[in-house]
Structure formats: structure tokens, C-alpha cells
Amino acid sequence: MAQAKQQRLAVALGGFGAVGKKVARCLDDGMAGLRLVAVSARDKERAARETAAFAAPVPVLGLDELAGVADVVVECAPAHLLDTMAVPVLEAGKTLVVISAAALIASDRLIDLAADRGATIIVPSGALLGLDAVTAAAEGTIRSVRLITRKPVEGLAGAPHVMDQGIELDNLEAPLKLFQGSARQAARGFPANLNVAAALGLAGLGPDRTEVEIWADPGVTRNIHLIEVSSDSADFTMTIENIPSQENPRTGKITALSVIAALRKLAGPLRMGT
């Protein structure tokens, strides 16, 4: 007798910007084991017009309403909205996919809440490579983790650290080191720019022992991340050059693709990577 068809996981998107729209279109086109059930957006009328053109139109709900309709909620909104979206999802014992790893570090209680309610928080690799290797190395002993990030000037303009320090980025002609410190400090100073630092900190030595440098570089057109790890199982160095999205230069194109890959892994019969 044929087995019953597996029920598809209901996915809601908390945010409908560069990342949210890409993920929404992919879900609407069809992803095995998954179905889009709702989105949330600051401009609800505009989002409603866009989702009305989908093959399977979905409602536009408030961030705090997504947990009521979905098995999986993907956070792809401004970082300061993470708590509003995350708390109902985690209290309901559901799955939360978090892009804003910097905000997750600032809200340690969310991880505790997930543990208490049997919920799951997934942080996709996003714009970073090598998280599998880092998490594997963390099962042994990691001696040091260092991240050096170089971004086009426009991708760092307006960051809290830049504004607080009064750093002038206009007409920059040579690379300028904006920051050196821990991943936790980087997450506070660059909450919309350095989720990679937060994710690396969570994967390895922790956000307080992960070293970070951030450079504004007028000579680059891509977001460049260099990772250096020393451990008792392997020493490795990795570099990735991400193409910024046209809609938001602070976000690489690969970020949305990483979310899509993470969602496929939830429902797929084959799961690659640690």
C-alpha cells in the first residue's frame, strides 16, 4: 500500500524586503515539503499587491501573528523587530529561522526560551562560509577565531558605531579600519552589517572570544569576509566575496539563497553538511 503523502510544512516570512521577496517567490514557485502561508511587511498594502500575483496568494499579517499560522517562521526584518516576531514562535514551540544573528546575541533569553518550550532556532550560514567546519572544530578545542571584513563604503554608512564615533566616510580614498574587537561588540556597533560576526561567534568560541576587524574599503565592490581558525583538529583560512544585493547593499545576494537552502534541508530527504 502506498504511503500517505507527507504533510507540507507551513512557512511564514517575517519581512518582505530583498531577502523576504526572494524566499517568497521560491516558495510560491514550489519547494518540496514546504508551502508559503503568510508574509509580514511594513508596507502592508504594497506587499498585498505583490503577493496577490503569486500562484497561491497569501495574507499579509503582523509579525506577532505569524506563529499562529506557520510551523516555521523566517525572520528577515530589521534586527530591532526580532523579539516581536520571535517570542510568539518560540513560546509555541515552533521553528524560527534567524538572519539577524547580531540581534540574537543581544537577546540571549530567546535561546533560553527555545530550550524551555522545545522550540528550534536555526541560523543559516548566510553571507559566511565555513560554519560547518567551525561547529565541527568546536566539538574539540578551538584556540582562536578571527574575522576580517571588508565592505564597500556604502554598505557601512549609517552603522551605529560609525555614527557614534563620528567617522567620516564620504570621499574615502583608502581602506579605513572602522572597528577591532569582539563579535559581540561588532554586533552592537553594526547590527545590520555584521550578522556574519555574530553567527561565527555562536558557532565557535562564543561572541566574546571571537576577534573581528571591520574595514570600509572604497576599492572593493563586494562584501569580503576572511576567517582564520586555529584548533586542535584543523587550522583553516577561508575567504568569501559576496555580491551585494541591488535592493540593499548591506545584504549579500547569497543571504536569501542560504535561507532557501536551509528551508530545503528542513523538508528534504538528503541533508548535506553538519
CORURVEN-V950874 format. One record per backbone hydrogen bond with DSSP energy under -0.5 kcal/mol. CO is the residue of the C=O (numbers start at 1). NH is the residue of the N-H. If there is no record, write none. Layout:
# CORURVEN-V950874
co | nh
CO | NH
CO | NH
This chain:
# CORURVEN-V950874
co | nh
9 | 11
9 | 35
10 | 71
10 | 72
11 | 37
11 | 38
12 | 14
12 | 74
13 | 15
13 | 40
14 | 76
17 | 21
18 | 22
19 | 23
20 | 24
21 | 25
22 | 26
23 | 27
24 | 28
25 | 29
26 | 30
31 | 34
33 | 9
34 | 31
35 | 11
37 | 59
38 | 13
39 | 61
40 | 15
42 | 44
43 | 47
44 | 48
45 | 49
46 | 50
47 | 51
48 | 52
50 | 53
51 | 54
54 | 57
59 | 39
59 | 61
62 | 65
62 | 66
63 | 66
65 | 68
66 | 69
66 | 70
71 | 95
72 | 12
73 | 75
73 | 97
74 | 14
74 | 76
75 | 99
76 | 17
78 | 81
79 | 82
81 | 85
82 | 86
83 | 87
85 | 89
86 | 90
87 | 91
88 | 92
89 | 94
90 | 93
94 | 120
95 | 73
96 | 98
96 | 122
97 | 75
97 | 99
99 | 101
100 | 103
100 | 104
101 | 105
102 | 106
103 | 107
107 | 110
107 | 111
108 | 111
108 | 112
109 | 113
110 | 114
111 | 115
112 | 116
113 | 117
114 | 118
114 | 119
120 | 96
120 | 122
122 | 98
122 | 124
125 | 128
130 | 134
131 | 135
132 | 136
133 | 137
134 | 138
136 | 139
137 | 140
141 | 143
141 | 232
144 | 230
145 | 211
146 | 228
147 | 149
147 | 213
148 | 226
149 | 215
150 | 224
151 | 217
152 | 155
153 | 156
153 | 157
156 | 159
159 | 163
160 | 164
161 | 165
162 | 167
163 | 166
167 | 169
169 | 172
176 | 178
176 | 216
179 | 214
181 | 212
182 | 186
183 | 187
184 | 188
185 | 189
186 | 190
188 | 191
189 | 161
190 | 193
190 | 194
194 | 198
195 | 199
196 | 200
197 | 201
198 | 202
199 | 203
200 | 204
201 | 206
206 | 209
206 | 210
207 | 183
207 | 184
209 | 145
209 | 211
210 | 183
211 | 147
212 | 181
213 | 149
214 | 178
214 | 179
215 | 151
215 | 217
216 | 176
216 | 218
217 | 220
221 | 244
222 | 224
223 | 242
224 | 150
225 | 240
226 | 148
227 | 238
228 | 146
229 | 236
230 | 143
230 | 144
234 | 231
236 | 229
238 | 227
240 | 225
240 | 242
242 | 223
242 | 244
243 | 253
248 | 245
248 | 251
251 | 245
252 | 255
252 | 256
253 | 256
253 | 257
254 | 258
255 | 259
256 | 260
257 | 261
258 | 262
259 | 263
260 | 264
261 | 265
262 | 266
263 | 267
264 | 268
270 | 272
